[in-house]
Amino acid sequence: LSWGTSTEKTKMFFNLSFNDQQEVLASDRGIAQTPIPRVPNCGAGCSSGTPQGRFSLVDPNTGTELDLTINDGVTGIPVYDPTNPGGDSDDFHVFTNADRFNFAPFNLVMAPVQRVGFFSQVVHSLFDNVNLTAKALYNNRESTNQAAPEPLFIGPEAGSGNLMDTISIDASNPYNPFGFTLDAETNPYFIGRRPLEGGPRVFQQNVDTFYASLGLDGNFTFNERSYYWDVTAVHSKNRATQIKTGGYNSAKLKVALGPLEDCEATLGCVPFNVFGGQGANGEGTITPEMLNWVGFVQKDVSEQQLFDLTANLSGTLLDLPAGPLGFAVGYERRTQKGFFEPDAVVVAGESAGVPSTPTSGEYDTDEFYAELRVPVLSEMFLADKLSLSFAARSVEYSTFGSQTSSKLGLNWRPISDLLVRYSISEGFRAPGIGELFGSDARFDQTLSDPCSNLSEVTNQNTIDNCIALGVPADGSYSQFNPQISVTTGGNSELKPETSNSQVTGVVYAPSWVDNLSWADTLSVEVNYFDIEVDDAVQALDAEVQLDRCVNTLDAVSCAGISRTASGVINGFANQLTNIGSIQTSGYDLRFNYLSPETSVGSFTVNWSSSVLQEYIVTTPTSSGFSGIDRAGTELGDPEAAYPELKSTLNLDWQMADWRFSLSARFIDSVSESCVGLSDFPGLCSEPNLDDDELSENTMDRTIYQDVQVTWFKDRDDGELTVSLGVNNLFDQQPPECYSCALNGFDATTYDVPGRFLYLRLGYRMR
């Protein structure tokens, strides 16, 4: 809802907005119902943290290595037969991929979001040539996300990298069926239990954003020349609160699984049953009393603030033969600060994730800039207009010192219909508050460990290097879950990014179409870009880092990756760093056409395309740098696609009170890594049977079609607009992404599966 008014000296504008987006469950979209899209029996792609439990351990009395799960329908304490574990005489059977848990249906394809926003702007003329401008904005976002019940991965082989790895389950625990202590120091065991009884993990975000600015602007004349100036002060704040339910306190869990006498001596402690499975009725054996003791509600708070003061002056200095020499100068003072306050349980290291510490930081900048626009030639042969532009910006950071960047530009019109432009520029970007001071967090990333199931590996170099990294040579190590815990976070040692870019463009807008009956406007634009960013701030691609560590034993790649004695990865540090560089080049193309009014209305064609030639990411190694060209590929986890061609075509037909619009969006095919899917023949389009690490899959090109019909109705007091539209008219499904961790497709590139129908009403009062 927008409203505005004006008087002789004052203009006011107000806008109030409300948006309510409903959730879309993964279980409602076929592509997202299993971790491996459209594979009903997900096998190794599913989780070993199951409702029945997975118990991998060594019986200290017999020396037998066990990998068991509880039979369905077991009541009470399961019977364990040490003479025939997993046989007919006890309540267990050997764990297989068929026992794994499908966590995907709990996810959301689209999260519910509710936004309320308010914006206002007032411009008041204080006196001749001086205006006062005030702006204010408030936005509130409430959103919710959801994941499967939090798995309890317990024991030194869990590889969680936290207190859960140190838990011992005492023989006196009343639910322990084995009769001996699962000692974290002497028995390298692993338990994976998915407590459905506690419900899914739910993440609720409440974000408030405030913005206010106050400025003066005006113009004046000096020596018969006009000058324009403005001074503006800005303050903005973003405060976010996240509440997570469905989490567990590992310190309390340690007491509840430990010696019974310790639990009984602890106020409120209830012994925890990690062994009972879902029971006879399928409702579970973890009671509400147990959940009340080990569960907790996690609350994290973060805030960022900006204080900004700018002053600008522009005008002309003198007249040259080809036109006036223009200039602009300015100053900006900027202060940014922020903090993050994680929940006290997380700070203490007692959650199921990695410990996180409160962080805060701030920095100041002083920036000066100057620009010149120099007309060189005008109204000459092959030089209807020729001008040069120069710009320089000097920035002094309280954290990084000073940096100066510059830009040179050329605009040349050989004839009035043709524009040729070129620019070369330097760039500088300092890391933000979150990048510098962000606290560590755990991210369970889909990774394929090349050292898993070593007895099945045929590459001798991989075998030798895995053994050198501490993986048992007998092939006994097998990756428990498709996801490996990776520790992410900020880095106070980050350096600023620097960049060099070149852009060359040609725009042709022929005036001769004015004399044609079929065209009113016609233009064609082609731009070429070549950009290189040095010391780019990114986390290393975790899969690339792991593969490089195994394939080359590179010290830089292996740094931060640790394993247990049995080969399990129990530490993977992947904080932000300055990678070597990112180099990208390509073309942007645009075509615009507008027909004159005819007896059947007017027609508009807008076509834009982007061609990606290269996107080379260079990362450091112990011997130098190594580059990967991402053009034409899908990164997977985290999701990011780099199609070599993206194109959008928009067609409009307007006649009288009606407008019909059709658009087509094209996304070129990309290739992705397709590792670890040898159990599912036919999924990978280019499998490599000799070396699975080289298996690839092509994600097909995708075309979306959108349509919209709009009706306009003029009234004495305003105009009514009614629009009815459908996005993804033909229900085009996104291509299956086997390397993506969530919902089976890349949501950063492709639409949420399904058609989107909408009705829009608008009324503009006069």
N, C-alpha and C positions, 0 to 999 in steps of 0.2 A: 504494500500500500504506500503510494507516494503522494506527497502534497507539497505545493509550493505557492508562494505569492510574492509580490513585490510592491514597493512604494517608490516614491521619487528617489529616495536615498538608500533603501534597504531591500535586499533580496534574501528570501528564506526558502530553504528546501528541507523536507523531512521525509524519511523513509522508514517504514516498519516492515519487517519480513519475518515469516514463520515457515519452517520447512520440517516436515515429518516423514522420514524414510523408514519403511518397515523392513523387517529382516527377511532374508531368504536363506533357508536351511540347506546345508550341503546334502542332506538326505532327500531333498526335493529336486536335485539335479543329478542326472545319471552319471555325468562325468566326474562328480565330486563324491560319490557314495563310497568309494574305496580309495586307499592311498595310491594304488596303481590304477589309473582311470580305466573304467569299464572292464576290470578284471574282477569278477565276483569272488573268486578264491585268491585273496591277495598274498597268501603265503608269506615269504620272507619280507614282503613290503609292509606287513602289519607288525604290531608291537608284541614284544615278549612280556610286557607288563599287562597281565591278563586278569580278569575277574576270578579265575580259578587259581592263579598264581603259578609262577615258574620257579623251581628250586634247583639251582645248580650248585653242587657242593661235593665234598669228599667225606664219606663216612669214616671217622677216625678209628673206629673199631675194626673195620674190615678193609679199609684202604680203597673201597669202591668209589669210583667217580660217578656221581648221580646227576641226571638232568631230568627232573620229574615235574609232573603237574597232577593236580587232584582230579579224580574221576568226577563226572557229573553226578549230582544227587547224593553226595556223601553227607551224612549227618554226624554231629558231634566231632570229636577229635579223630582225624583220619588215622587209619591203621597203617603202620610202616613195618614191612617185613625185611630186615637187613639181609636175610638169606636169599631173598628173591625180590629185590626192589623193582617196582613197576610191574610185577607179575600178578597172577590171579589171586594171590593170598593177601594183597594189601589194597589200599584205596588210591594208589597212584598208578600212572602209566608214564612211559617215556615221552617227554615233550617233543613234539614235531611242529613243523610249520602250520599244520592244520589247527593247532591249538592257539595260534596267535590271535590277537585282538584287533578288530577293525575299529579304529578310533575316528575315522573320517566322518561318519554321520553326525557327530556332535558339533562339527565346525559350522561356521556361517559363511555362505558365499557372499552375502551382503549384510552388513551389520546395521542394526536399527540406530538411527541418528535423528535427534531432534535439535533444531537450531532456532534461536530467537535472536533477531538483530535489530538494531536501531542506529540510524545515521542522520545527522543534521548538519547543515551548513548555513551560515549567515554571513552575508557580505554587506557591509555598511560603508557608505561614503562619508568619511569624516569631514573632508573638505575637498576642494578641487584637486584632482589628480592624486589623492591618497585614499586608499581603501583599507578597511579593517576586515579580516576574514577569520572566522572561527569555525572549527570543525570538531565534531564529537562522534565517537562510534562506540557502541557496546555490542558484543556478541557473546552468546552463551551456547555451548554445545554439550549436549548430554548424549552419550553413545555407550553401547554395550557390545562386548565381544564374548565369544564363548569357545571353549575347547573341551576335549574329553576329560573325564575325571583324572586328576593328577596322579600319575603312576608313582608308586613307592618302589624305587630301585634301591635296594638295601644290600650292603656288603662291599668288601674291597674290590670286587670285580664289577660293581655297578658302573664305575667310571664317572660318577657324578661330580667328583672333585669337591665334595663338601662333607659335612658331618655324617651324612647317610652312609658314606663309605666306611665309617669307623664303627658302626653299630654292631654289637655282638648280641645274638639272641640266646638267652640263657636256657639251660636245661630245665630250670625251675619255672620258666614261663608256662602257665597252665595249659596253653594251647600248642606247645611244641611237641610234635608227634615223634620226633627222632630220638628223644631220650638222651641227647648230648648237646653241648653248647656249640652253636655256630660262632666260633671265635674269629673275629675280624683280623686278629694278629697271626693266628696259626692256621686258619682254614680259609683259603681264598674263595669264599662262596659268593653267590649272587642270588637274590630273590627279586622277582618282579611281580608286584601285586597291584592290580587296578581296582581301587575301592569304588565300585559303582554305588555303594551304599551312601557315599558322601556327595553324590551328584557331580555335575560338570563344573569345571572352572569357569567362573564368570568374572569378567573384567568390566567395571563400570567407570567411565570417564566423565568428569564434569570440568569443562574448560571455560574460563571467563577471559575475554579479551577486551581491554579498554584502550581507547586512542583519543587524544585530545591535542589540538594544535591551535595556535593563535599567531596570526601574521599580519604584517603591514606590507602593502605594495603600492606602487605608484609610478609616475613618470614625471620627468621635468625636461626643460629645454635649457641648453647651455651652448652659447656660441652658435645659435641657430641649428643645433642638432638635438634630437630627441634621445633620451636615455630612460631605461626601465630598471626598476630596482624592487627587491622584496627581501624581507626579513621574517623568518618563521621559527617558532619554538614548538617542539613536539615532545610529548611524553606518551609512551605506550607501555602496557603491562599485560602479560599473559600468565595466568595462574591455572595450573592443572592439578586435579586430584584424581587419583585412580584407586579404586577399592576392588580388591580381588577376594572372592570367596571360593572355597574349595581347595585351599592350600593346607599344608600340614607342617607342624612344628617338629623338626627333627630331634631337638633336644628332649622334648616330652616323649617322642616316639622311642628314643633310646632308653629312657627310663621304663616305659611301658613294656618294652621287649626284653629288658635286662632282668637281673635277679629279682625274684618275686618279693623278697624282703625289702629291697630298695624301693620298689613301687609302693608297697604297703606303707612304707615310712614316709612317703611323699604325699602331701596334702592334695587330694583331688585325683591322684593317679588311678587309672583303670588299666589293668593288663590288656594288652592289645593282641588281637587274633589275626595274624597275617597268614595263617595256614588253612583256614576253614573253607575257602572258596565261597560259592554262592548258596551252599546248603541244599536241602531237599526241595524247597519250594522256589528256589531261584531268587530269593530276596536278600541273600547275603548273610554273612556271619559276623560282620563288624557292626556292633550295636551302636545306637545313638550315644550311649554313655562313653564308649570308646572314642567316637568321633568328637564329642564335646571336649575330651581331654587333649587329643592330639591336633585338632583342627584350630585354625585361627583365621581372622579376617585381616588381610594385609592392606595398609593404607600408605600410599606414597604421595608426596606433594612436591611440585616443582614450580618455579616461577622465573620469568625473564622480564627485564625492564629495559627500556630504551629512553634515553634523554638526548635530544637532538636540537641543535641550533644552526640555522643556515642563513647566509646572506649572499645575495647575488646582484650583479650589476651588468647590464648589457646595453649596447648601442652601436653607433658608428663613430669611427675616429676621423676619417677623412674620405674625400671622394677621389677615386681612381678613374682612369679612362673607361674601364669596363664596369664601374659601379662602386658603391660605397664599401669601404673596408670595415667589416663588422667585428665586434669583439664581445666577449663575455668573461667575467671573472667572478670568483666566489670563494667562500670560506664555509667550512662545516666543522662543528665541534660535536662529537658523538661519544656518549658513554653507554656501555652495555654491561649489565650485571645479571646474575642469575644464581639460583641455588637448587639443590635437589635434596629432599629429606625422605629417605626410605623408611619403611616401617622398622620399629625397634627390633622386632624379631629377625628381620633380614640383616640389620646392622650387626646383630650378635652372631650371625652365621648359623641361625637355628631354623632357617627355612629349608625347603627342598632344592632351592637354587643356590647360586654362589653368594657369598657375603657381599654386601654393598655398604658403602660408607657415605655419610652426608658429605656433599661437596658444594662449594660455592666459588665464585670468581667474578672478576670484572676487568674491563680494560677501557681505555680512553683513546680517541683518535683526534688528531687535528689535521684537516685536509684543506689544501688550497688548489684551485684549478684556474686555468686560463685557456681561452679558445680564441682563435682568429679565423675569419672567413675572408679570403683574399680573392676578389674577382680579377682574372687575368686577361681574358679576351671576351668580347661581346659583339654580336651582329657582324661577324666576319665569315669569310669562306671557310667551311668546315669547322667553324667555331661560333655557332650561334650563342653559346655560353661556355666558358671555361673558368672554373674556380678551384682554388685550393683551400683546404682547411687544416689547421694545426691545433692540437690540444695537448696540454700537459697537466698532470695531477701529481701533487706531492702529498704523501700521507705519512704522518708520524704516529706510530703505535706505542702505547705505554708498555707493551709486551714484546714488540719485535723491532723497535727502532724505526727508521725512516725508509721510505721507498718512493721512487718517482717513476711514473709511467707516462707514455706519450702516444699520440695518434697522428697519423698523416692521412689526409683524404683528398681525392680528386674527383670532381664532377665535370663531365665534358658532354656538351650537346653539340655534335657536329652539325646537326640540323634540328629543328624544333621538335621533330617527332621522335628523336632517338637520344637516349641518355646512356652514357657509359660512366660507371663509377668504380672507384678502387679505393680501398683503405688498408692500411697496415697499422697495427696497434699492439701495444703492450698492455698486459693486465696484471693485477695483483689482488689476491684475496687472502685475508687473514682467517685462520680457523675461528669458528664461532664459539660461543660460550659452551654449548653442549659438546662440541668436538674437543675442546681443551679440557674441560672439567667434568665431563659426564662420568658417572660412576659405573663400575663394572656390572654387567648383567649376564645372565645365562641365556643362550639361544640354542635350542635343540635343532641342529641343522642336518638336513638329509645329506649324508656323506657315505661314500663307499670306500672302506679301508682295503687297500690292495693286499694287506698282509693277512686278511681273513681267509680261513680254510687254506692254509699254505700248502697242504698236501695235494690240492687240486690245481695249484698254480704251475704253469709250464715254463714261464720265463725265469731262467736261472738267475739273472741279475736281480729280479724282484725277490726271489727266494733268499739269495745271499744278503741283500740289503735289509730285508725284514729280520733275519737272524741277527744281523749286526745291530739292529735297533732294539733287540731284546725279545723278539717274538720267538716262542718255542719252535724248534726245528721239527718237532713231530707233527705239526699241523693241528694241534689240539685247540688252538685259539680260533674261535668263530665269533664274528661280530654279533652281539646279542640283538641290537636294534638297528633299523635303517637310519635312525637319527643319532648323532653324536653331540654331546654337550660341548658348545663352544662359548668361550668367555669373550664378550665384546665390551667396549667402553671407550671413553675419551683418553686423550694422551696430552699431558701438559707440555711435552717436549716437541709437539708438532711445529713445523716451520710453515710459513705462508706459501701458498701456491703462486706461481708466476706463469704468465702465458704470453704467447705471441700468436697473432692471428692475421690472416689476410683474407679479404673479401673482394671479389670482382663481380660486378653486376652489369647487366644490359637490360634496359627497358625500352620497348618499342610501342608507341601509341600513335599510329598513323592518323594524320588529320584528314587524309583523303576519304576516310569512311564517311565523313560528313555529307559527301555527295552521293552516297549509296542508299538505295531504298531498303536494304536488308540489315543495315548496321547503324547504330547510333554511337556506340563506344566499342573500341577494340584495343586490347593491350596484351603484350607478351613480355614476360620478365624471366630472366635467367640469372641466377646468382651462384657463384662458386665460392666455397669456403674452405679454408685450410687453417686448422687451429691446433696448437700444441700447448699442453698444460704440463709444466714441470713441477715436481714435488706435490703431485696431486694427493689430496687427503682422502684416503680410502682405507678400508680393511682389505687385506689380501684375500683373494678368492680362496676360501678354505679348502675346497677340493683340489684346486691347483697346487696350493701349498702342501697338502698332504701327499699328493701324487709325486710332486717334485722331491719332497723329502725322501720318499721310498725309492724313487727311481734313481736319484743322484746322491743321496746322503748329504745334500747341501746343508751346511750349518745354519744359514739364515732361514731356510724353509723349515728345518727341523726344530728351530728354537721355539720353545713354548709348547711343544707337543711331548707329552710324557705318557708312559705306559706302565701297567702293573707287570709283575713277574710273569703273568700268564699271557701277556700281550695286549690286554685291553687298554684302549686309550682312556686315561683318567684325567687328562689335562690338555686343553687346547686353547692357548691364549691367542686371540685374534683381534686385538685392539686396533683402533685407528692408527695409521702410520702415513708417512710420506712415501708413496710408491714412486717409482722412477718417473714415469710420464704417461700422459694420454695424448695420442695424436689422432686427429680425425679430419677427414676431408670429404667433400661431396658437393652436390648441387641441389638447389631449390628452384623449382620451376612454377610459374603461375601464368594462367591464361584467363582473361576476363572479356566477356562479350555481353552487350546489351543491345537489343533490337529497338527500333523505333516503335511507336504506337501504331498498331494495325487494327483492322476490323475484327481480328480475333484476339486482341490484347498484345502484350509485350512479353519478350522472352529474355531470360538472363542465364548465362553459362559462366560458372566459376570453377576452374580446375587448378588444383595445386598438388605438387608432387615433391617428394624429397628422395634423393638418391644418395645412399651412403657408400662411398668408395672404400673407406677404411676406418677402423676404430681400433687402433693398436694400443694395448695396455702393456706398459713395460714395468716390471717389478724387479727389485734387487735380489741378487743371489750372492753367495760368498765369492764368486769369481767375476762379478760384474752385474749385468742386467739381462733379463730374458723377456721377450715380447710375445704377445698373443694377439692376433687380429680377431676382434669380436664381430666384425661385419658379417652379417648373414648367420649369426648364431643366437642361441638362447642360453643365458647364463644358468637359469634354473632356480637355484636357491642361494641367495635371494633372487627373486624373479626380475629379469631384465632381458628384453629382446632387442636385437639390433638388426632389423630387416634391411636389406639393401634397397628396397623400394617401398615407399608408402605413398598412397595417392588418394585424393578425395575429389569427387566430381559432384557439383551441385547444379541442378537444373530447376529454374523457376518459370512458371507461366502465370501471368497476372491478367485477368480480364474482368473489367467492371469491379464488382465487390468481392471477387474471389481470387485467391492465389493458391496455386498447386506447386508443391516443392518435392523434388526427388533428389536424394543424394546416394552416392555409392562410395564406400570406403574400402580401399584395397590395401592389404598387408601381405608383403611377399613372404615366401617360405623361409624358414630358418632351420638350422640343424642344432641338435642338442646332444650332450653326452647321454649314453644309454647303457650305463654300467649296472651290473647286478640283476639283470632281468633274463638271464640264461634259462631260468626255469619256465619262462613264458615265451616259447618260440612264436615268431610272427609279430611281436610287438615292435622290436627295433627294425627299422627299414634297412639299416646297414650294419648287421651284427658282425663282430669279428670273433670267430670261434677260436682263433689261436691266442688272442690277447683281448680279453673282455674290456680292458681299460680303453681300447680304441673303438669300441662299439658306438655307433651313432644312430640317431633317428631324425628323420626330416619331418618337421611340423609343416603341414601343407599351407599353401597360400590361402588367404581368407578374404571374402568379400561380404560386406554388410550393406544392406539397402534400407534406407529410411524414407518414409513418406509423411507429408503433412498437407492438410487442407485448411485454409484460413478464410474466414468470412468477415468482411468489414461492413459495419452499418453506421452511417453518419446520422447523427441526431443534432437537434438544435443546440443542446448543451454539451455535446461531446461525441466521442466515437467508441463504439462497441466492437471488440475483436473476439472472435471465437475460433480457436484452433484445435483440430483433432489430428493426432499423429500416431505413427507406429515406428519405433526404432527396431531394427533387425526384422524387417517385414517377413522374410522367408525363413526365420528361425535358424539362421546359420549358427552352428555350434563352433566354439573355439577348438583349435586343434589340441589333441591330447598332449600334455607335457609330462613326460615321465621323470624329468629331473626337477620339477617343481614340487615343493614340499607341501603345498596346501591346495586342495580342491581340484587338482588335476589339470589346471590351466594357468596361464600367466595373466593374472588380473591387472597387471600394469600395462598390458598391451591390447588385450582382447576384452570384449564386452562380457558382462555376466550372462551366462547361458539363458536363452529364452527371449521372447518378444517383450517389448516395453511399450505399452499403450498409455496415452495421456490425453487429457482434455485441458485446455488452457483458456481462461476467460480474462479479458482485460477491458477496462473502461477508462478512457482518458477524457477528463472534463476540460472544457474550454474556459 
